[in-house]
Amino acid sequence: MSKSETLHDLFVEELCDSYDSEKQLVKALKKMASAAKDPALKSAFDGHLQETMGHVTVLEEVFGLLDLKPKGKRSNGTAGIIKEASGDADEESKSSLRDCALIGGGRRAEHYEMGAYMSLIAMGEELDYVDAVSLLRGILAEEEAADRKLAELSQTVNASAHKSSMSSV
């Protein structure tokens, strides 16, 4: 539970969590892209990696709007999602099944991030942090688009994995 005493304090605490989360995901997305077999999935991870690096920069801007130095607070949620996704991917051979596991991990991370940004936006609106909210909405839109892209890719990747597993039975 948070030790924040004001909504502003909680906003900053959550901002620090999101900053750390994005930095962790930069590293994770590099690994996910190299682990992906499907070229479209690899491309999606590479593209979102570029966006995620941009998210780090945008969050630094938000800190600046609040006259704060950017700093991260360990995001245990993101660390857990990454750890779980890494384990899932390691257990599968470099196949369509691994790609399915990577998509699942990616989507879990996206949903975690979307929830965090929705909360930050709601708090920012209450605090009348208009410029910060505008920047956070931009990140949220990119996270939602990344999730939609992974959902689309799961259709073909899941079908390929299913077909491969049926032919090996």
Disulfide bonds with the S-S distance in Angstrom:
none
